[in-house]
Amino acid sequence: MRTRIRGRSRRCNPLRRRSDVIEAWTVVAVAVLLFLGAPLAGALTGWWAHGEARRTAAAQWEDRRHVRAEIVGRTPDTLPAVQGGREYTYRATVRWTEPGEGDRTATARVPAGRQPGETVDVWFDGRGRSVPPPPSDTTVWQHSLTLGVCATAGTAALVLLGNAAVRRVANRHRMAEWERAWARTEPEWTRRRA
């Protein structure tokens, strides 16, 4: 009997407003979304990104071929460039021996500071263009982890932004309720007629 009265008295408390109930349930929803939803969104995004990155890497490993070539000469009027955030490279003419085909020559990007006569590793795609090496497993994992962490942080930020919006609306309604209550109560306290 005592529990029933306590439970009933809480529900019928005249000091508890509807905005308080909404705000309390919002806190519960935010906690669930932050501790379960955000990590789940990050894990799913990371898993999806890992699959996509592995497929892309596999396609690049199939299409690209590695050649150990000798630098023959530098292409005139080329400036060093950053290739894929790695190191400065410049265009140079390279030569290598293809099994069964003999010597081949092409223009490729080689690391800056290399001189003619040195041997370098270069990559070519199916069309014979110089390309960066395909991503390694470490790069694929870094990409997946980065996207997973960003998705987790983005989801958490979105949840917290939604919570702030709900609290703002709840505060606006609470203030409107207080204004209406004061409009009814003020004439009794100040003995002024409305």
N, C-alpha and C positions, 0 to 999 in steps of 0.2 A: 504494500500500500504506500509506503513512504517513497519508494522509487517512482511510482506512478505520479505521485504529487509533485516530486522534484522535476521529473521530465515535463509534466504539464505546466508547471510554473515557469520553466525556462521558455517554453514555446509561447506562453501568453504574457511574457514580460513586457510591460508598457514602455519601458525605456529602450527596448531593442527595436531598431528601425529595420525596414526592409533592406535598405542600403548596407546595413551592418551584416545581414545574413549573406547578401550577395558578395560582399567583400571577403567574408570568412570562407565561403566556398571557392572564391577566386584564389585565395592563398593555397588551399588544398590542391586545386587544379594546377597552379603554377609549380608547386613542389613536385607533383607527379610528372609534369612535362619537363621540368629541369633535370630531375634525377633519372627518369626513364626515357622520355621522348627525345631529348637532345642527344644523349649518347647513342640511342638507337638510330636516329637520323644520321649521325656521324658514321656509325658502323656500316649502315647500308650504303651511304655515299662512298665510303672508302672501298667497300667490297665491289660496288659497280665500277668505280674508277680503276681499281686494280685489274678487273677483267678487261676493260677497254684498253688500258695501257699495255697489258700483256698481248692482246690481239694486235695492237699497233706495232709493238716491238717485234712480234713474230713476223708480221708482214714486212717490216723494214729489214729484219735479218735475212728474209728470203730474197728480197729485192736487191739489197746492197751487197757489194763484195769488197773484201779487204785486199789491198795490194801493197806490197813493200816495194817502194820505188826510189829511184835516185833523182835528186834534184839536178836538172840539166841547166836551167837558167831561170831568171826571174822575168815575169811579164812586165814590160815597161809601164810606167805611170800607174802603178797600183799602190794604194795605201793600205797599211795593216787594218784589219777589221776584227771585231770580236765575233766569234762564231758560237752561238748557243751559250753565251755567258762563260765560255771556258777560257780561251787564251787568245792573244792576238795572232791573226793569221794573215798571210798575203798570198796572192796568186803567183804560182810559179809553174814552169814547164817541168814535168817529171817523165822519167822513162823507166819501164820495167819490162821483164821478159814474160810473155804469156806462154804457157806450155803448149806446144804444137803450133803456135802462131808466130813466134819470134818476138822481136822488140816492138813495143808500143809506146807511143808518146801522147801525152794529154796535158791539159792545164788543170791544176788542182790547187786547193788551199792547203798551204803548209804552215807549220808554226813559225812565228817571227823569230828571227835570229839564226835561222838555218842558212847555211851557205851552199852554193852549188857543189856537187860531189858527195854530199851527205845523203844518207838513206833515211826515209821517213815513211810512216804508215799513212796511207790515204784510202778513202772509201769512195766508191763510185756506185751510182744507181744503175738500173737496167738500161737507161738511155745514154750512159756514159758520162753523166754530169758528176762533178765532184760534190759530195755531200758529207755532212758530219756522220760520225759512227752511230749505229743504232743504239738505243738506250739499253743500259745494263739492267740486271735484276734490281740492283740497289736503287737506280734511278726510278724504276717502276714502283718500288716500295715507297720511296720518298714522295713521289707524286700522289700515290694512294693515301698515304698518311696525312699529307698536307691538305688534300681535299676533305678527308674525314674530319680533321680538326676544324677546318673552316666551316664545314656543315654543322658541326656541333656548336661552335661559337655563334654562327648565324641563327641557328634554331633557338639557342638560349637568349640571344639578343631580341629575337622576335617575340619570344614568350614574355620577357621582361618589359618590352615595349607595350605588348597587349595588357599586361598587368597594370602598367602605369596609366594606360587609357581607361581601363575599368575603374581604377581608383579615382581618377579625375572625375569621371561621370558620377561615381558614387558620392564623392565629396560635393559635387554640384547639387545632386538631389538632396543630400543631407542638409546643406545650407538652405535650400528652398523649403524643406520641411521645418527647419528651425525658424525661418522667417514667418511661415504660416502659423506656427505655434506661438510665436511672439506676438503676432498680430492679434491673436485671440486672447493672450494673457496680459498684454501691456495695459489695456484699459482698466483691468482690475487692480493692477499694481499702482498705476499712476492716477487713478480716479479720473481719467480723461475719457471722454466719449468718442467713439470711433465715427 
